[in-house]
Amino acid sequence: MSTISPADAPTITTSSTIARTLAKVGVGAAVTTAAAIIIAGFADPGYSARSEAISALASVESKSASIMIFGFVTMALTAVSAGAALFLGLKGKAARTGSVFVIIGGLLTLVAGFARQSCSTLQQSCLNRESAGMVSGAHVTHNLISLVLFVLLVSAGFFLAAGLKRNAAHRHLSPRARFAAFATLGLMVWFGSGAYGSNGGLVESAFILLAFGTPAYLATRVASHEPHVM
C-alpha cells in the first residue's frame, strides 16, 4: 500500500476518483463494443465472424454499418478512457508513454471507424479491387490508420509492463501485462502475415480483445488501489 502526506491528500484523492471513473467508463465502453460487434454481425446476414474482419461490418457494403460505426466509437472510448486512467494512476516514463500510446490508439480508432472501407478486405474479391486501385481513399485511410494503431497498442503493452514493474504498488500486474503484450504481438504478426487460412476474423478478434481489453483491465486494477494517508 502506498503512502502520501496529508498535504497531498486532496490532490491525490481527486486524481484517484477521476481515474476510477475513467476506468469504469472504459469497461462499460468495452462491453458496449462487444455487444455492438455481435449485434452488427447478426444484422448483416452475409458476414462471417470467422473469416472477415470486424471493419467489414462498417464498410460501405455492410447492412449493419451504423451499428458497427457506433461500435468503433465505443471501442475508441475504451482505449482513451483506459489510457487516461493509467496515466493518472501510474508514475514513470515507461508507464506514461504506454498510457499515451493507448490514448492515441483510441483516437485513431475513432478516425478509422468513420473512414469506411469499400469492401471486406479479407475476401479475395476485395483484395482484387485493392490491387486494381478500385477502392476509395477512405478505404486506404482505414487500412493505414489501423496498421498504425495496431503497432501503437502493441508497443503500449510493453511500455505498460515495464512501467508497472517500476511501480511498487502495481508490480504484481507486470507479468500479466507482459504476457498480454507478447500475445498481442504474436497475433498482430499472425494477422499481418495472412497465414491464417479462413480464420482471419477469429485472429483479428483475438487481437482486438487483448489490445483493447488489457488496458481496460489494467486501468481497473490500478484505479482500484487506494493510497494510504499517513
C-alpha positions in Angstrom: 0.0 0.0 0.0 1.5 3.4 -1.0 1.6 6.3 1.5 1.0 10.0 1.0 1.3 13.1 3.2 -1.9 14.8 4.5 -1.0 17.9 2.5 -1.1 16.0 -0.8 -4.2 14.0 0.1 -6.8 16.3 -1.6 -5.0 16.2 -4.9 -4.3 12.5 -4.8 -7.9 11.8 -3.8 -9.2 13.8 -6.7 -6.9 12.1 -9.2 -7.9 8.7 -7.8 -11.5 9.5 -8.1 -11.1 10.6 -11.7 -9.0 7.6 -12.5 -11.7 5.2 -11.1 -14.4 6.9 -13.1 -12.4 6.7 -16.3 -11.7 3.0 -15.7 -15.4 2.3 -15.2 -16.2 4.2 -18.4 -13.6 2.1 -20.2 -15.0 -1.1 -19.0 -18.5 0.0 -19.9 -17.4 1.0 -23.3 -15.6 -2.3 -23.9 -18.8 -4.2 -23.0 -20.8 -2.0 -25.3 -18.3 -2.5 -28.1 -18.6 -6.3 -27.8 -22.4 -6.0 -27.9 -22.2 -3.8 -31.0 -19.9 -6.3 -32.8 -22.2 -9.2 -32.0 -25.4 -7.4 -33.0 -23.9 -6.0 -36.2 -22.7 -9.4 -37.1 -26.2 -10.8 -36.8 -27.7 -7.8 -38.6 -25.5 -8.5 -41.7 -26.5 -11.9 -42.9 -23.6 -12.2 -45.3 -20.9 -11.5 -42.7 -18.7 -14.3 -41.4 -17.1 -13.6 -38.0 -14.7 -16.5 -38.7 -13.3 -15.3 -42.0 -13.9 -11.5 -42.1 -12.5 -8.6 -40.1 -14.8 -6.5 -37.9 -14.1 -3.5 -40.1 -16.2 -5.2 -42.8 -19.2 -4.6 -40.6 -18.7 -0.8 -41.0 -17.9 -1.0 -44.7 -20.0 0.6 -47.5 -21.3 -2.8 -48.4 -22.5 -3.7 -44.9 -26.1 -3.7 -43.9 -25.2 -3.0 -40.3 -22.7 -0.2 -40.8 -24.3 2.2 -38.4 -24.2 -0.3 -35.6 -20.5 -1.0 -36.2 -19.6 2.6 -36.5 -21.1 3.1 -33.1 -19.0 0.1 -32.0 -15.9 1.9 -33.3 -16.8 5.0 -31.2 -17.2 2.9 -28.1 -14.0 1.0 -28.9 -12.2 4.3 -29.1 -13.7 5.4 -25.8 -12.4 2.2 -24.2 -8.9 3.0 -25.1 -9.0 6.7 -24.4 -10.6 6.2 -21.0 -8.3 3.3 -20.0 -5.2 5.2 -21.2 -6.2 8.3 -19.3 -6.9 6.3 -16.1 -3.5 4.6 -16.4 -1.8 7.9 -17.0 -3.3 9.3 -13.8 -2.6 6.1 -11.8 0.9 5.3 -12.8 4.2 7.1 -12.4 7.4 6.9 -14.6 8.3 7.5 -18.2 7.6 4.0 -19.4 4.1 3.8 -17.8 3.2 7.3 -19.0 4.5 6.5 -22.5 2.4 3.4 -22.7 -0.7 5.3 -21.4 -0.3 8.0 -24.1 0.1 5.3 -26.8 -3.2 3.8 -25.7 -4.9 7.2 -25.8 -3.5 7.9 -29.3 -4.6 4.4 -30.4 -8.1 5.2 -29.2 -8.2 8.4 -31.1 -7.0 6.7 -34.3 -9.7 4.0 -33.7 -12.3 6.8 -33.9 -10.9 8.0 -37.2 -10.8 4.5 -38.6 -14.4 4.0 -37.7 -15.5 6.8 -39.9 -13.1 6.1 -42.7 -15.3 3.3 -44.1 -13.9 0.5 -46.2 -15.3 -0.1 -49.7 -15.4 -3.8 -49.1 -14.4 -6.7 -46.8 -10.6 -6.7 -47.0 -10.3 -10.4 -46.1 -12.3 -11.5 -49.1 -10.5 -12.2 -52.3 -12.8 -10.1 -54.4 -11.9 -7.1 -52.2 -8.2 -7.9 -52.4 -8.5 -7.8 -56.2 -10.2 -4.4 -56.0 -7.4 -3.1 -53.8 -4.7 -4.4 -56.2 -6.6 -2.8 -59.1 -6.9 0.5 -57.2 -10.7 0.3 -57.3 -11.2 1.2 -53.6 -11.9 4.6 -52.1 -9.5 6.9 -50.3 -11.4 6.2 -47.1 -10.7 2.5 -47.6 -7.0 3.1 -47.9 -7.0 5.5 -45.0 -8.8 3.0 -42.8 -6.2 0.3 -43.6 -3.2 2.6 -42.9 -4.6 4.0 -39.7 -5.4 0.5 -38.5 -1.8 -0.5 -39.0 -0.5 2.4 -37.1 -2.9 2.0 -34.2 -2.2 -1.8 -34.0 1.5 -1.0 -33.7 0.8 1.6 -31.0 -1.3 -0.7 -28.9 1.2 -3.5 -29.1 4.0 -1.1 -28.1 1.9 0.3 -25.3 1.6 -3.2 -23.8 5.4 -3.5 -23.4 5.8 0.0 -22.0 3.0 -0.6 -19.5 4.5 -3.9 -18.4 7.9 -2.1 -17.8 6.1 0.8 -16.1 4.1 -1.5 -13.8 7.3 -3.3 -12.8 8.7 0.0 -11.6 5.5 0.9 -9.6 5.8 -0.9 -6.3 2.0 -0.9 -5.6 1.2 -2.5 -9.0 4.3 -4.6 -9.7 2.3 -7.8 -9.5 0.4 -6.8 -12.6 3.6 -6.5 -14.7 3.9 -10.3 -15.6 0.2 -10.3 -16.8 0.8 -7.2 -18.9 3.9 -8.6 -20.4 2.2 -11.9 -21.3 -0.6 -10.0 -22.9 1.9 -7.8 -24.8 3.7 -10.8 -26.3 0.4 -12.5 -27.1 -0.9 -9.3 -28.8 2.4 -9.0 -30.8 2.1 -12.6 -31.9 -1.5 -12.1 -33.0 -0.6 -9.0 -34.9 2.2 -10.7 -36.7 0.0 -13.7 -37.5 -2.8 -11.4 -38.8 -0.3 -9.4 -40.9 1.2 -12.5 -42.4 -2.0 -13.7 -43.9 -1.2 -17.2 -42.9 -4.5 -17.8 -41.1 -6.4 -19.7 -43.8 -10.1 -18.9 -43.4 -9.8 -17.8 -39.8 -8.7 -14.2 -40.3 -11.7 -12.9 -38.5 -11.0 -15.0 -35.4 -7.3 -14.0 -35.3 -8.2 -10.3 -35.6 -11.0 -10.6 -32.9 -8.5 -12.2 -30.5 -6.1 -9.3 -31.2 -8.8 -6.7 -30.6 -9.8 -8.4 -27.4 -6.3 -8.3 -26.0 -5.2 -4.9 -27.4 -8.2 -3.1 -26.1 -9.2 -5.3 -23.2 -5.8 -5.4 -21.5 -5.5 -1.6 -20.9 -9.1 -1.6 -19.7 -8.3 -4.4 -17.2 -5.1 -2.8 -16.0 -6.8 0.6 -15.6 -9.5 -1.0 -13.4 -6.9 -2.7 -11.2 -4.6 0.4 -11.0 -7.5 2.7 -10.3 -8.9 0.5 -7.5 -5.7 0.8 -5.5 -6.3 3.2 -2.5 -3.3 5.3 -1.4 -2.8 5.3 2.3 -2.7 8.7 4.1 -0.2 8.9 6.9 
